[in-house]
Amino acid sequence: MSRIDEALDFVPVRIAVLTVSDTRQLEDDKSGQTLVDRITAAGHVVADRKIIADERAQIADQLRAWCADDGIDVVISTGGTGLTGRDVTVEAHRDVYEKEIDAFGTVFTMVSMQKIGTSAVQSRATAGVAQGTYLFALPGSPGACKDAWDEILCKQLDYRHRPCNFVEIMPRLDEHLRRK
């Protein structure tokens, strides 16, 4: 069973938050604020925060820019993971991924099923890695952001989490780029 190893030091990670929306502004971005509040409460650093329209190329460009930034370890986006025509966040993420974290969507669906039942089938939450940076795409509701953080990300982004976590393998995410 998973646990926190209190003998280890906490390692804060630098997280950028991206809200994908045609209508939201910083003042009414409840999902983005939910993530910011949880990130800081956990002891991590909010390295940047932006709101971008539901435009695939713009989303992918922002993800790439943050992946190229040495001051950002993780990007969490919220919004644009649904089934409508304007929901292109998943496609933008996949344009950037070097590797997809397939089980993230599955685990998110399992968590969502406990909260919203079969409505969880409508989410296309996804995750991947690019340029040594973790990328997570969450639905645009504050509840979904809360569930993803509280049930998955707060544990996987905590170096002390056992038996394993995302933070401990961060130094090796881009090792293929360093090979000679």
C-alpha positions as CSV (number, residue, x, y, z in Angstrom):
1,M,0.0,0.0,0.0
2,S,1.2,3.5,-0.7
3,R,2.6,5.6,2.1
4,I,4.7,8.7,2.9
5,D,8.2,7.9,4.1
6,E,8.7,10.6,6.8
7,A,12.4,9.8,7.0
8,L,12.9,11.5,3.6
9,D,13.0,15.2,3.0
10,F,10.1,16.8,1.0
11,V,11.3,18.0,-2.4
12,P,9.2,20.9,-3.8
13,V,8.6,20.9,-7.6
14,R,8.0,23.9,-9.8
15,I,4.5,23.6,-11.4
16,A,2.9,25.8,-14.1
17,V,-0.9,25.9,-14.3
18,L,-2.6,26.4,-17.7
19,T,-6.3,27.0,-17.9
20,V,-7.8,26.3,-21.3
21,S,-10.9,28.4,-21.9
22,D,-12.5,30.8,-24.3
23,T,-14.4,32.6,-21.5
24,R,-12.4,32.5,-18.3
25,Q,-10.3,35.3,-16.8
26,L,-8.0,35.1,-13.9
27,E,-10.7,36.5,-11.6
28,D,-13.2,33.7,-12.3
29,D,-10.8,30.8,-13.0
30,K,-12.0,28.5,-10.2
31,S,-10.3,25.4,-11.6
32,G,-7.0,27.1,-12.0
33,Q,-7.3,28.6,-8.6
34,T,-8.2,25.2,-7.1
35,L,-4.9,23.8,-8.5
36,V,-2.8,26.9,-7.3
37,D,-4.2,26.6,-3.8
38,R,-3.5,22.9,-3.6
39,I,0.0,23.2,-5.1
40,T,1.1,25.8,-2.6
41,A,-0.6,24.1,0.3
42,A,1.4,21.0,-0.5
43,G,4.7,23.0,-0.4
44,H,5.3,23.1,-4.1
45,V,6.0,26.3,-6.2
46,V,3.6,27.8,-8.7
47,A,6.2,28.7,-11.4
48,D,3.7,30.3,-13.8
49,R,0.0,30.5,-14.6
50,K,-1.8,31.4,-17.8
51,I,-5.1,31.2,-19.4
52,I,-5.3,30.3,-23.1
53,A,-8.1,29.9,-25.6
54,D,-9.2,26.5,-26.9
55,E,-6.8,26.6,-29.8
56,R,-4.7,23.6,-30.4
57,A,-1.6,25.3,-31.8
58,Q,-1.6,27.9,-29.0
59,I,-1.9,25.3,-26.3
60,A,0.9,23.2,-27.8
61,D,3.1,26.2,-28.2
62,Q,2.6,27.1,-24.5
63,L,3.3,23.5,-23.4
64,R,6.5,23.5,-25.5
65,A,7.6,26.8,-24.1
66,W,7.2,25.6,-20.5
67,C,8.9,22.3,-21.3
68,A,11.9,24.3,-22.6
69,D,12.0,26.4,-19.3
70,D,14.4,25.0,-16.8
71,G,12.4,26.6,-14.0
72,I,9.4,24.4,-14.7
73,D,9.2,20.7,-13.7
74,V,5.5,20.0,-14.2
75,V,2.6,21.5,-16.2
76,I,-1.0,20.9,-15.2
77,S,-3.7,22.1,-17.6
78,T,-7.4,22.3,-16.8
79,G,-10.1,22.5,-19.4
80,G,-10.6,21.3,-23.0
81,T,-10.6,17.6,-22.3
82,G,-14.2,16.9,-23.1
83,L,-15.9,15.7,-26.3
84,T,-17.1,18.9,-27.9
85,G,-15.6,20.4,-31.0
86,R,-13.7,23.1,-29.1
87,D,-12.1,20.6,-26.7
88,V,-8.6,20.2,-28.2
89,T,-6.4,20.2,-25.1
90,V,-5.8,16.4,-25.3
91,E,-4.8,16.7,-28.9
92,A,-2.4,19.6,-28.1
93,H,-0.9,17.6,-25.3
94,R,-0.3,14.6,-27.5
95,D,1.3,16.9,-30.1
96,V,4.0,17.6,-27.5
97,Y,4.4,14.3,-25.6
98,E,7.5,12.2,-26.1
99,K,5.9,9.5,-24.0
100,E,2.4,9.2,-22.8
101,I,1.6,8.1,-19.2
102,D,-1.2,5.8,-20.3
103,A,-2.3,4.8,-16.8
104,F,-3.0,8.4,-15.7
105,G,-6.3,8.6,-17.6
106,T,-7.3,5.2,-16.3
107,V,-6.6,6.0,-12.7
108,F,-8.3,9.4,-13.1
109,T,-11.4,7.6,-14.4
110,M,-11.3,5.2,-11.4
111,V,-11.2,8.2,-9.1
112,S,-14.0,10.0,-11.0
113,M,-16.2,7.0,-11.0
114,Q,-16.4,7.2,-7.2
115,K,-17.5,10.8,-7.4
116,I,-19.6,11.1,-10.5
117,G,-20.4,7.6,-11.6
118,T,-20.6,6.8,-15.3
119,S,-20.3,10.4,-16.2
120,A,-16.6,9.8,-15.8
121,V,-16.6,8.2,-19.3
122,Q,-16.8,11.7,-20.8
123,S,-13.4,12.8,-19.5
124,R,-10.3,12.4,-21.7
125,A,-7.8,13.3,-18.9
126,T,-4.2,12.5,-20.1
127,A,-0.6,12.8,-19.1
128,G,2.8,12.5,-20.6
129,V,6.4,13.6,-20.6
130,A,8.3,16.0,-22.9
131,Q,11.8,17.4,-22.5
132,G,12.0,16.1,-19.0
133,T,8.8,17.8,-18.0
134,Y,5.6,16.1,-16.8
135,L,2.4,17.3,-18.5
136,F,-1.1,16.6,-17.1
137,A,-4.4,17.5,-18.8
138,L,-7.4,17.6,-16.4
139,P,-11.0,18.5,-17.0
140,G,-12.1,22.0,-16.5
141,S,-14.2,21.6,-13.4
142,P,-12.9,22.5,-9.9
143,G,-14.1,19.1,-8.6
144,A,-12.1,17.3,-11.2
145,C,-9.0,19.3,-10.4
146,K,-9.5,18.7,-6.7
147,D,-10.0,14.9,-7.3
148,A,-6.9,14.7,-9.6
149,W,-4.7,16.6,-7.2
150,D,-6.0,15.0,-3.9
151,E,-6.1,11.4,-5.1
152,I,-3.3,11.2,-7.6
153,L,-1.0,14.2,-8.1
154,C,-0.3,15.1,-4.5
155,K,1.0,11.6,-3.9
156,Q,2.9,11.2,-7.2
157,L,4.5,14.6,-6.9
158,D,5.8,13.9,-3.4
159,Y,9.3,12.5,-3.3
160,R,8.5,10.8,0.0
161,H,5.6,8.7,-1.5
162,R,6.3,5.0,-1.5
163,P,6.6,2.6,-3.2
164,C,7.4,5.0,-6.0
165,N,6.7,8.5,-7.4
166,F,7.2,10.8,-10.3
167,V,9.7,13.1,-8.6
168,E,12.4,10.4,-7.9
169,I,12.7,9.7,-11.7
170,M,12.7,13.3,-12.8
171,P,16.5,13.4,-13.3
172,R,16.2,10.5,-15.7
173,L,13.3,11.8,-17.9
174,D,15.5,13.4,-20.5
175,E,18.5,11.0,-20.3
176,H,17.9,9.9,-23.9
177,L,18.7,13.5,-25.0
178,R,22.0,13.4,-23.1
179,R,23.3,10.2,-24.6
180,K,26.4,10.5,-26.8
